[in-house]
Amino acid sequence: MTDPALLFIVAVAGTAGIGLAAATALRGWGEWLEVRRLELGGGRGGGPRPATAARIELADLRQRVRRLEAIANGGE
């Protein structure tokens, strides 16, 4: 294991492996960000949301307002 050529080959192979893993992780990160961008509606397919989802979100917001009003009035 003291042969310099063998040590060089092992070092190059290790460096190449780390580089490949880093490139793969970076591509995966970019793809994940693109998916999140599309989910948030900022992407190419981001049209109007379905009416059902909008009504559910509106109901959730109304419920939060009621809770905040109850807290402001001293009751919960």
HTML snippet that shows the backbone in 3Dmol.js (N, CA, C, O; Angstrom):
<script src="https://3Dmol.org/build/3Dmol-min.js"></script>
<div id="view" style="width:600px;height:400px;position:relative"></div>
<script>
const pdb = `
ATOM      1  N   MET A   1       0.823  -1.199   0.000  1.00  0.00           N
ATOM      2  CA  MET A   1       0.000   0.000   0.000  1.00  0.00           C
ATOM      3  C   MET A   1       0.864   1.258   0.000  1.00  0.00           C
ATOM      4  O   MET A   1       0.336   2.370   0.021  1.00  0.00           O
ATOM      5  N   THR A   2       2.156   1.098  -0.023  1.00  0.00           N
ATOM      6  CA  THR A   2       3.031   2.264  -0.032  1.00  0.00           C
ATOM      7  C   THR A   2       3.420   2.685  -1.438  1.00  0.00           C
ATOM      8  O   THR A   2       4.203   3.620  -1.606  1.00  0.00           O
ATOM      9  N   ASP A   3       2.899   2.026  -2.434  1.00  0.00           N
ATOM     10  CA  ASP A   3       3.202   2.376  -3.817  1.00  0.00           C
ATOM     11  C   ASP A   3       2.562   3.727  -4.139  1.00  0.00           C
ATOM     12  O   ASP A   3       1.349   3.878  -3.996  1.00  0.00           O
ATOM     13  N   PRO A   4       3.358   4.717  -4.574  1.00  0.00           N
ATOM     14  CA  PRO A   4       2.806   6.054  -4.851  1.00  0.00           C
ATOM     15  C   PRO A   4       1.762   6.045  -5.962  1.00  0.00           C
ATOM     16  O   PRO A   4       0.812   6.825  -5.907  1.00  0.00           O
ATOM     17  N   ALA A   5       1.907   5.204  -6.947  1.00  0.00           N
ATOM     18  CA  ALA A   5       0.933   5.146  -8.044  1.00  0.00           C
ATOM     19  C   ALA A   5      -0.421   4.673  -7.523  1.00  0.00           C
ATOM     20  O   ALA A   5      -1.462   5.198  -7.917  1.00  0.00           O
ATOM     21  N   LEU A   6      -0.402   3.682  -6.637  1.00  0.00           N
ATOM     22  CA  LEU A   6      -1.654   3.176  -6.070  1.00  0.00           C
ATOM     23  C   LEU A   6      -2.326   4.235  -5.206  1.00  0.00           C
ATOM     24  O   LEU A   6      -3.545   4.397  -5.262  1.00  0.00           O
ATOM     25  N   LEU A   7      -1.549   4.950  -4.414  1.00  0.00           N
ATOM     26  CA  LEU A   7      -2.101   6.018  -3.580  1.00  0.00           C
ATOM     27  C   LEU A   7      -2.695   7.126  -4.449  1.00  0.00           C
ATOM     28  O   LEU A   7      -3.748   7.675  -4.124  1.00  0.00           O
ATOM     29  N   PHE A   8      -2.021   7.453  -5.554  1.00  0.00           N
ATOM     30  CA  PHE A   8      -2.529   8.468  -6.467  1.00  0.00           C
ATOM     31  C   PHE A   8      -3.850   8.025  -7.091  1.00  0.00           C
ATOM     32  O   PHE A   8      -4.785   8.819  -7.186  1.00  0.00           O
ATOM     33  N   ILE A   9      -3.933   6.775  -7.514  1.00  0.00           N
ATOM     34  CA  ILE A   9      -5.165   6.247  -8.119  1.00  0.00           C
ATOM     35  C   ILE A   9      -6.308   6.272  -7.112  1.00  0.00           C
ATOM     36  O   ILE A   9      -7.432   6.632  -7.461  1.00  0.00           O
ATOM     37  N   VAL A  10      -6.035   5.898  -5.886  1.00  0.00           N
ATOM     38  CA  VAL A  10      -7.067   5.916  -4.848  1.00  0.00           C
ATOM     39  C   VAL A  10      -7.519   7.349  -4.565  1.00  0.00           C
ATOM     40  O   VAL A  10      -8.711   7.595  -4.382  1.00  0.00           O
ATOM     41  N   ALA A  11      -6.588   8.287  -4.529  1.00  0.00           N
ATOM     42  CA  ALA A  11      -6.936   9.681  -4.272  1.00  0.00           C
ATOM     43  C   ALA A  11      -7.765  10.260  -5.415  1.00  0.00           C
ATOM     44  O   ALA A  11      -8.734  10.980  -5.176  1.00  0.00           O
ATOM     45  N   VAL A  12      -7.389   9.949  -6.656  1.00  0.00           N
ATOM     46  CA  VAL A  12      -8.154  10.446  -7.807  1.00  0.00           C
ATOM     47  C   VAL A  12      -9.551   9.845  -7.823  1.00  0.00           C
ATOM     48  O   VAL A  12     -10.528  10.547  -8.085  1.00  0.00           O
ATOM     49  N   ALA A  13      -9.651   8.546  -7.543  1.00  0.00           N
ATOM     50  CA  ALA A  13     -10.960   7.890  -7.533  1.00  0.00           C
ATOM     51  C   ALA A  13     -11.837   8.469  -6.420  1.00  0.00           C
ATOM     52  O   ALA A  13     -13.034   8.674  -6.622  1.00  0.00           O
ATOM     53  N   GLY A  14     -11.262   8.729  -5.264  1.00  0.00           N
ATOM     54  CA  GLY A  14     -12.021   9.321  -4.163  1.00  0.00           C
ATOM     55  C   GLY A  14     -12.501  10.720  -4.487  1.00  0.00           C
ATOM     56  O   GLY A  14     -13.641  11.082  -4.196  1.00  0.00           O
ATOM     57  N   THR A  15     -11.621  11.507  -5.095  1.00  0.00           N
ATOM     58  CA  THR A  15     -11.995  12.870  -5.487  1.00  0.00           C
ATOM     59  C   THR A  15     -13.102  12.849  -6.532  1.00  0.00           C
ATOM     60  O   THR A  15     -14.047  13.635  -6.461  1.00  0.00           O
ATOM     61  N   ALA A  16     -12.980  11.943  -7.505  1.00  0.00           N
ATOM     62  CA  ALA A  16     -14.015  11.824  -8.536  1.00  0.00           C
ATOM     63  C   ALA A  16     -15.347  11.389  -7.920  1.00  0.00           C
ATOM     64  O   ALA A  16     -16.403  11.881  -8.316  1.00  0.00           O
ATOM     65  N   GLY A  17     -15.299  10.482  -6.965  1.00  0.00           N
ATOM     66  CA  GLY A  17     -16.525  10.035  -6.299  1.00  0.00           C
ATOM     67  C   GLY A  17     -17.197  11.150  -5.523  1.00  0.00           C
ATOM     68  O   GLY A  17     -18.419  11.296  -5.569  1.00  0.00           O
ATOM     69  N   ILE A  18     -16.411  11.930  -4.816  1.00  0.00           N
ATOM     70  CA  ILE A  18     -16.971  13.051  -4.064  1.00  0.00           C
ATOM     71  C   ILE A  18     -17.554  14.093  -5.017  1.00  0.00           C
ATOM     72  O   ILE A  18     -18.617  14.658  -4.760  1.00  0.00           O
ATOM     73  N   GLY A  19     -16.844  14.338  -6.120  1.00  0.00           N
ATOM     74  CA  GLY A  19     -17.352  15.292  -7.106  1.00  0.00           C
ATOM     75  C   GLY A  19     -18.653  14.835  -7.725  1.00  0.00           C
ATOM     76  O   GLY A  19     -19.564  15.638  -7.924  1.00  0.00           O
ATOM     77  N   LEU A  20     -18.751  13.546  -8.032  1.00  0.00           N
ATOM     78  CA  LEU A  20     -19.989  13.002  -8.595  1.00  0.00           C
ATOM     79  C   LEU A  20     -21.136  13.093  -7.596  1.00  0.00           C
ATOM     80  O   LEU A  20     -22.257  13.447  -7.964  1.00  0.00           O
ATOM     81  N   ALA A  21     -20.861  12.777  -6.342  1.00  0.00           N
ATOM     82  CA  ALA A  21     -21.900  12.871  -5.317  1.00  0.00           C
ATOM     83  C   ALA A  21     -22.354  14.317  -5.127  1.00  0.00           C
ATOM     84  O   ALA A  21     -23.545  14.579  -4.958  1.00  0.00           O
ATOM     85  N   ALA A  22     -21.412  15.248  -5.155  1.00  0.00           N
ATOM     86  CA  ALA A  22     -21.762  16.666  -4.995  1.00  0.00           C
ATOM     87  C   ALA A  22     -22.594  17.161  -6.171  1.00  0.00           C
ATOM     88  O   ALA A  22     -23.559  17.902  -5.985  1.00  0.00           O
ATOM     89  N   ALA A  23     -22.216  16.746  -7.398  1.00  0.00           N
ATOM     90  CA  ALA A  23     -22.975  17.166  -8.580  1.00  0.00           C
ATOM     91  C   ALA A  23     -24.393  16.594  -8.550  1.00  0.00           C
ATOM     92  O   ALA A  23     -25.351  17.279  -8.909  1.00  0.00           O
ATOM     93  N   THR A  24     -24.520  15.351  -8.125  1.00  0.00           N
ATOM     94  CA  THR A  24     -25.840  14.730  -8.030  1.00  0.00           C
ATOM     95  C   THR A  24     -26.696  15.428  -6.983  1.00  0.00           C
ATOM     96  O   THR A  24     -27.878  15.682  -7.211  1.00  0.00           O
ATOM     97  N   ALA A  25     -26.104  15.734  -5.843  1.00  0.00           N
ATOM     98  CA  ALA A  25     -26.849  16.432  -4.788  1.00  0.00           C
ATOM     99  C   ALA A  25     -27.268  17.823  -5.247  1.00  0.00           C
ATOM    100  O   ALA A  25     -28.381  18.261  -4.954  1.00  0.00           O
ATOM    101  N   LEU A  26     -26.397  18.518  -5.961  1.00  0.00           N
ATOM    102  CA  LEU A  26     -26.719  19.853  -6.447  1.00  0.00           C
ATOM    103  C   LEU A  26     -27.855  19.814  -7.460  1.00  0.00           C
ATOM    104  O   LEU A  26     -28.730  20.680  -7.446  1.00  0.00           O
ATOM    105  N   ARG A  27     -27.848  18.829  -8.328  1.00  0.00           N
ATOM    106  CA  ARG A  27     -28.938  18.710  -9.306  1.00  0.00           C
ATOM    107  C   ARG A  27     -30.255  18.378  -8.596  1.00  0.00           C
ATOM    108  O   ARG A  27     -31.301  18.933  -8.931  1.00  0.00           O
ATOM    109  N   GLY A  28     -30.199  17.477  -7.622  1.00  0.00           N
ATOM    110  CA  GLY A  28     -31.396  17.146  -6.855  1.00  0.00           C
ATOM    111  C   GLY A  28     -31.950  18.355  -6.129  1.00  0.00           C
ATOM    112  O   GLY A  28     -33.165  18.552  -6.089  1.00  0.00           O
ATOM    113  N   TRP A  29     -31.075  19.166  -5.554  1.00  0.00           N
ATOM    114  CA  TRP A  29     -31.496  20.387  -4.861  1.00  0.00           C
ATOM    115  C   TRP A  29     -32.196  21.336  -5.821  1.00  0.00           C
ATOM    116  O   TRP A  29     -33.232  21.913  -5.492  1.00  0.00           O
ATOM    117  N   GLY A  30     -31.626  21.495  -7.010  1.00  0.00           N
ATOM    118  CA  GLY A  30     -32.238  22.372  -8.010  1.00  0.00           C
ATOM    119  C   GLY A  30     -33.609  21.885  -8.446  1.00  0.00           C
ATOM    120  O   GLY A  30     -34.537  22.678  -8.605  1.00  0.00           O
ATOM    121  N   GLU A  31     -33.732  20.580  -8.638  1.00  0.00           N
ATOM    122  CA  GLU A  31     -35.031  20.011  -9.023  1.00  0.00           C
ATOM    123  C   GLU A  31     -36.048  20.180  -7.905  1.00  0.00           C
ATOM    124  O   GLU A  31     -37.217  20.464  -8.166  1.00  0.00           O
ATOM    125  N   TRP A  32     -35.606  20.005  -6.649  1.00  0.00           N
ATOM    126  CA  TRP A  32     -36.522  20.159  -5.523  1.00  0.00           C
ATOM    127  C   TRP A  32     -37.008  21.608  -5.429  1.00  0.00           C
ATOM    128  O   TRP A  32     -38.182  21.861  -5.160  1.00  0.00           O
ATOM    129  N   LEU A  33     -36.099  22.545  -5.652  1.00  0.00           N
ATOM    130  CA  LEU A  33     -36.504  23.951  -5.637  1.00  0.00           C
ATOM    131  C   LEU A  33     -37.515  24.244  -6.741  1.00  0.00           C
ATOM    132  O   LEU A  33     -38.454  25.013  -6.533  1.00  0.00           O
ATOM    133  N   GLU A  34     -37.331  23.640  -7.906  1.00  0.00           N
ATOM    134  CA  GLU A  34     -38.275  23.848  -9.003  1.00  0.00           C
ATOM    135  C   GLU A  34     -39.658  23.289  -8.650  1.00  0.00           C
ATOM    136  O   GLU A  34     -40.677  23.903  -8.964  1.00  0.00           O
ATOM    137  N   VAL A  35     -39.686  22.135  -8.004  1.00  0.00           N
ATOM    138  CA  VAL A  35     -40.969  21.559  -7.579  1.00  0.00           C
ATOM    139  C   VAL A  35     -41.658  22.480  -6.585  1.00  0.00           C
ATOM    140  O   VAL A  35     -42.861  22.722  -6.691  1.00  0.00           O
ATOM    141  N   ARG A  36     -40.907  22.994  -5.624  1.00  0.00           N
ATOM    142  CA  ARG A  36     -41.492  23.902  -4.634  1.00  0.00           C
ATOM    143  C   ARG A  36     -42.004  25.179  -5.305  1.00  0.00           C
ATOM    144  O   ARG A  36     -43.054  25.700  -4.929  1.00  0.00           O
ATOM    145  N   ARG A  37     -41.260  25.683  -6.301  1.00  0.00           N
ATOM    146  CA  ARG A  37     -41.671  26.877  -7.023  1.00  0.00           C
ATOM    147  C   ARG A  37     -42.991  26.632  -7.741  1.00  0.00           C
ATOM    148  O   ARG A  37     -43.873  27.491  -7.743  1.00  0.00           O
ATOM    149  N   LEU A  38     -43.124  25.454  -8.352  1.00  0.00           N
ATOM    150  CA  LEU A  38     -44.366  25.121  -9.046  1.00  0.00           C
ATOM    151  C   LEU A  38     -45.523  24.945  -8.054  1.00  0.00           C
ATOM    152  O   LEU A  38     -46.653  25.340  -8.341  1.00  0.00           O
ATOM    153  N   GLU A  39     -45.239  24.354  -6.891  1.00  0.00           N
ATOM    154  CA  GLU A  39     -46.284  24.171  -5.880  1.00  0.00           C
ATOM    155  C   GLU A  39     -46.801  25.514  -5.381  1.00  0.00           C
ATOM    156  O   GLU A  39     -47.988  25.652  -5.085  1.00  0.00           O
ATOM    157  N   LEU A  40     -45.937  26.480  -5.289  1.00  0.00           N
ATOM    158  CA  LEU A  40     -46.342  27.790  -4.786  1.00  0.00           C
ATOM    159  C   LEU A  40     -47.007  28.648  -5.849  1.00  0.00           C
ATOM    160  O   LEU A  40     -47.455  29.759  -5.566  1.00  0.00           O
ATOM    161  N   GLY A  41     -47.072  28.138  -7.064  1.00  0.00           N
ATOM    162  CA  GLY A  41     -47.788  28.844  -8.115  1.00  0.00           C
ATOM    163  C   GLY A  41     -46.970  29.858  -8.871  1.00  0.00           C
ATOM    164  O   GLY A  41     -47.516  30.591  -9.695  1.00  0.00           O
ATOM    165  N   GLY A  42     -45.692  29.924  -8.621  1.00  0.00           N
ATOM    166  CA  GLY A  42     -44.874  30.885  -9.314  1.00  0.00           C
ATOM    167  C   GLY A  42     -44.269  30.347 -10.598  1.00  0.00           C
ATOM    168  O   GLY A  42     -43.515  31.052 -11.269  1.00  0.00           O
ATOM    169  N   GLY A  43     -44.588  29.105 -10.951  1.00  0.00           N
ATOM    170  CA  GLY A  43     -43.970  28.499 -12.116  1.00  0.00           C
ATOM    171  C   GLY A  43     -44.819  28.594 -13.348  1.00  0.00           C
ATOM    172  O   GLY A  43     -45.794  29.344 -13.397  1.00  0.00           O
ATOM    173  N   ARG A  44     -44.439  27.824 -14.351  1.00  0.00           N
ATOM    174  CA  ARG A  44     -45.122  27.865 -15.634  1.00  0.00           C
ATOM    175  C   ARG A  44     -46.559  27.386 -15.542  1.00  0.00           C
ATOM    176  O   ARG A  44     -47.428  27.914 -16.236  1.00  0.00           O
ATOM    177  N   GLY A  45     -46.825  26.407 -14.707  1.00  0.00           N
ATOM    178  CA  GLY A  45     -48.174  25.848 -14.639  1.00  0.00           C
ATOM    179  C   GLY A  45     -49.055  26.504 -13.594  1.00  0.00           C
ATOM    180  O   GLY A  45     -50.114  25.969 -13.264  1.00  0.00           O
ATOM    181  N   GLY A  46     -48.652  27.636 -13.070  1.00  0.00           N
ATOM    182  CA  GLY A  46     -49.376  28.253 -11.972  1.00  0.00           C
ATOM    183  C   GLY A  46     -50.557  29.084 -12.437  1.00  0.00           C
ATOM    184  O   GLY A  46     -50.457  30.307 -12.540  1.00  0.00           O
ATOM    185  N   GLY A  47     -51.644  28.444 -12.709  1.00  0.00           N
ATOM    186  CA  GLY A  47     -52.851  29.163 -13.084  1.00  0.00           C
ATOM    187  C   GLY A  47     -53.711  29.395 -11.860  1.00  0.00           C
ATOM    188  O   GLY A  47     -53.228  29.283 -10.733  1.00  0.00           O
ATOM    189  N   PRO A  48     -54.979  29.717 -12.064  1.00  0.00           N
ATOM    190  CA  PRO A  48     -55.869  29.909 -10.922  1.00  0.00           C
ATOM    191  C   PRO A  48     -56.066  28.600 -10.168  1.00  0.00           C
ATOM    192  O   PRO A  48     -56.119  27.520 -10.756  1.00  0.00           O
ATOM    193  N   ARG A  49     -56.171  28.730  -8.851  1.00  0.00           N
ATOM    194  CA  ARG A  49     -56.364  27.537  -8.031  1.00  0.00           C
ATOM    195  C   ARG A  49     -57.802  27.068  -8.129  1.00  0.00           C
ATOM    196  O   ARG A  49     -58.701  27.859  -8.416  1.00  0.00           O
ATOM    197  N   PRO A  50     -58.024  25.782  -7.891  1.00  0.00           N
ATOM    198  CA  PRO A  50     -59.398  25.280  -7.908  1.00  0.00           C
ATOM    199  C   PRO A  50     -60.245  25.973  -6.839  1.00  0.00           C
ATOM    200  O   PRO A  50     -59.739  26.386  -5.796  1.00  0.00           O
ATOM    201  N   ALA A  51     -61.529  26.088  -7.118  1.00  0.00           N
ATOM    202  CA  ALA A  51     -62.434  26.800  -6.206  1.00  0.00           C
ATOM    203  C   ALA A  51     -62.486  26.123  -4.841  1.00  0.00           C
ATOM    204  O   ALA A  51     -62.611  26.799  -3.820  1.00  0.00           O
ATOM    205  N   THR A  52     -62.392  24.812  -4.814  1.00  0.00           N
ATOM    206  CA  THR A  52     -62.458  24.092  -3.541  1.00  0.00           C
ATOM    207  C   THR A  52     -61.298  24.479  -2.641  1.00  0.00           C
ATOM    208  O   THR A  52     -61.497  24.750  -1.457  1.00  0.00           O
ATOM    209  N   ALA A  53     -60.099  24.509  -3.182  1.00  0.00           N
ATOM    210  CA  ALA A  53     -58.922  24.869  -2.381  1.00  0.00           C
ATOM    211  C   ALA A  53     -59.037  26.307  -1.878  1.00  0.00           C
ATOM    212  O   ALA A  53     -58.673  26.602  -0.740  1.00  0.00           O
ATOM    213  N   ALA A  54     -59.540  27.191  -2.720  1.00  0.00           N
ATOM    214  CA  ALA A  54     -59.693  28.588  -2.304  1.00  0.00           C
ATOM    215  C   ALA A  54     -60.715  28.713  -1.178  1.00  0.00           C
ATOM    216  O   ALA A  54     -60.517  29.487  -0.241  1.00  0.00           O
ATOM    217  N   ARG A  55     -61.799  27.963  -1.266  1.00  0.00           N
ATOM    218  CA  ARG A  55     -62.817  28.029  -0.198  1.00  0.00           C
ATOM    219  C   ARG A  55     -62.283  27.465   1.104  1.00  0.00           C
ATOM    220  O   ARG A  55     -62.575  27.999   2.174  1.00  0.00           O
ATOM    221  N   ILE A  56     -61.503  26.388   1.032  1.00  0.00           N
ATOM    222  CA  ILE A  56     -60.927  25.806   2.248  1.00  0.00           C
ATOM    223  C   ILE A  56     -59.977  26.805   2.897  1.00  0.00           C
ATOM    224  O   ILE A  56     -59.991  26.979   4.116  1.00  0.00           O
ATOM    225  N   GLU A  57     -59.150  27.463   2.082  1.00  0.00           N
ATOM    226  CA  GLU A  57     -58.229  28.446   2.631  1.00  0.00           C
ATOM    227  C   GLU A  57     -58.975  29.631   3.227  1.00  0.00           C
ATOM    228  O   GLU A  57     -58.579  30.142   4.274  1.00  0.00           O
ATOM    229  N   LEU A  58     -60.037  30.071   2.585  1.00  0.00           N
ATOM    230  CA  LEU A  58     -60.833  31.175   3.105  1.00  0.00           C
ATOM    231  C   LEU A  58     -61.485  30.803   4.438  1.00  0.00           C
ATOM    232  O   LEU A  58     -61.516  31.615   5.362  1.00  0.00           O
ATOM    233  N   ALA A  59     -62.006  29.577   4.537  1.00  0.00           N
ATOM    234  CA  ALA A  59     -62.606  29.119   5.791  1.00  0.00           C
ATOM    235  C   ALA A  59     -61.558  29.069   6.900  1.00  0.00           C
ATOM    236  O   ALA A  59     -61.838  29.420   8.046  1.00  0.00           O
ATOM    237  N   ASP A  60     -60.350  28.629   6.551  1.00  0.00           N
ATOM    238  CA  ASP A  60     -59.277  28.580   7.540  1.00  0.00           C
ATOM    239  C   ASP A  60     -58.926  29.985   8.029  1.00  0.00           C
ATOM    240  O   ASP A  60     -58.726  30.201   9.224  1.00  0.00           O
ATOM    241  N   LEU A  61     -58.855  30.922   7.114  1.00  0.00           N
ATOM    242  CA  LEU A  61     -58.553  32.300   7.510  1.00  0.00           C
ATOM    243  C   LEU A  61     -59.651  32.887   8.386  1.00  0.00           C
ATOM    244  O   LEU A  61     -59.361  33.594   9.352  1.00  0.00           O
ATOM    245  N   ARG A  62     -60.913  32.601   8.058  1.00  0.00           N
ATOM    246  CA  ARG A  62     -62.020  33.105   8.884  1.00  0.00           C
ATOM    247  C   ARG A  62     -61.954  32.529  10.293  1.00  0.00           C
ATOM    248  O   ARG A  62     -62.211  33.229  11.272  1.00  0.00           O
ATOM    249  N   GLN A  63     -61.606  31.241  10.387  1.00  0.00           N
ATOM    250  CA  GLN A  63     -61.499  30.607  11.696  1.00  0.00           C
ATOM    251  C   GLN A  63     -60.374  31.264  12.507  1.00  0.00           C
ATOM    252  O   GLN A  63     -60.527  31.493  13.706  1.00  0.00           O
ATOM    253  N   ARG A  64     -59.258  31.562  11.860  1.00  0.00           N
ATOM    254  CA  ARG A  64     -58.161  32.233  12.571  1.00  0.00           C
ATOM    255  C   ARG A  64     -58.579  33.618  13.054  1.00  0.00           C
ATOM    256  O   ARG A  64     -58.217  34.030  14.156  1.00  0.00           O
ATOM    257  N   VAL A  65     -59.339  34.335  12.234  1.00  0.00           N
ATOM    258  CA  VAL A  65     -59.804  35.674  12.635  1.00  0.00           C
ATOM    259  C   VAL A  65     -60.725  35.560  13.835  1.00  0.00           C
ATOM    260  O   VAL A  65     -60.631  36.358  14.768  1.00  0.00           O
ATOM    261  N   ARG A  66     -61.621  34.568  13.821  1.00  0.00           N
ATOM    262  CA  ARG A  66     -62.521  34.375  14.981  1.00  0.00           C
ATOM    263  C   ARG A  66     -61.725  34.102  16.252  1.00  0.00           C
ATOM    264  O   ARG A  66     -62.047  34.634  17.315  1.00  0.00           O
ATOM    265  N   ARG A  67     -60.684  33.269  16.146  1.00  0.00           N
ATOM    266  CA  ARG A  67     -59.865  32.976  17.319  1.00  0.00           C
ATOM    267  C   ARG A  67     -59.163  34.232  17.821  1.00  0.00           C
ATOM    268  O   ARG A  67     -59.114  34.480  19.026  1.00  0.00           O
ATOM    269  N   LEU A  68     -58.626  35.015  16.909  1.00  0.00           N
ATOM    270  CA  LEU A  68     -57.945  36.245  17.313  1.00  0.00           C
ATOM    271  C   LEU A  68     -58.924  37.231  17.939  1.00  0.00           C
ATOM    272  O   LEU A  68     -58.570  37.909  18.904  1.00  0.00           O
ATOM    273  N   GLU A  69     -60.126  37.326  17.425  1.00  0.00           N
ATOM    274  CA  GLU A  69     -61.136  38.213  18.002  1.00  0.00           C
ATOM    275  C   GLU A  69     -61.521  37.731  19.403  1.00  0.00           C
ATOM    276  O   GLU A  69     -61.722  38.542  20.307  1.00  0.00           O
ATOM    277  N   ALA A  70     -61.621  36.420  19.579  1.00  0.00           N
ATOM    278  CA  ALA A  70     -61.953  35.881  20.899  1.00  0.00           C
ATOM    279  C   ALA A  70     -60.836  36.190  21.893  1.00  0.00           C
ATOM    280  O   ALA A  70     -61.108  36.525  23.046  1.00  0.00           O
ATOM    281  N   ILE A  71     -59.602  36.082  21.463  1.00  0.00           N
ATOM    282  CA  ILE A  71     -58.484  36.393  22.345  1.00  0.00           C
ATOM    283  C   ILE A  71     -58.468  37.888  22.665  1.00  0.00           C
ATOM    284  O   ILE A  71     -58.186  38.277  23.799  1.00  0.00           O
ATOM    285  N   ALA A  72     -58.768  38.719  21.680  1.00  0.00           N
ATOM    286  CA  ALA A  72     -58.780  40.165  21.906  1.00  0.00           C
ATOM    287  C   ALA A  72     -59.895  40.570  22.866  1.00  0.00           C
ATOM    288  O   ALA A  72     -59.746  41.544  23.605  1.00  0.00           O
ATOM    289  N   ASN A  73     -61.011  39.838  22.866  1.00  0.00           N
ATOM    290  CA  ASN A  73     -62.123  40.155  23.739  1.00  0.00           C
ATOM    291  C   ASN A  73     -61.951  39.560  25.133  1.00  0.00           C
ATOM    292  O   ASN A  73     -62.796  39.766  26.004  1.00  0.00           O
ATOM    293  N   GLY A  74     -60.878  38.833  25.345  1.00  0.00           N
ATOM    294  CA  GLY A  74     -60.600  38.290  26.675  1.00  0.00           C
ATOM    295  C   GLY A  74     -61.098  36.879  26.886  1.00  0.00           C
ATOM    296  O   GLY A  74     -60.871  36.321  27.959  1.00  0.00           O
ATOM    297  N   GLY A  75     -61.746  36.289  25.946  1.00  0.00           N
ATOM    298  CA  GLY A  75     -62.206  34.909  26.081  1.00  0.00           C
ATOM    299  C   GLY A  75     -61.521  34.036  25.057  1.00  0.00           C
ATOM    300  O   GLY A  75     -60.947  34.522  24.082  1.00  0.00           O
ATOM    301  N   GLU A  76     -61.590  32.761  25.288  1.00  0.00           N
ATOM    302  CA  GLU A  76     -60.975  31.863  24.314  1.00  0.00           C
ATOM    303  C   GLU A  76     -61.833  30.731  24.069  1.00  0.00           C
ATOM    304  O   GLU A  76     -61.489  29.856  23.273  1.00  0.00           O
TER     305      GLU A  76
END
`;
const viewer = $3Dmol.createViewer("view");
viewer.addModel(pdb, "pdb");
viewer.setStyle({}, {cartoon: {color: "spectrum"}});
viewer.zoomTo();
viewer.render();
</script>
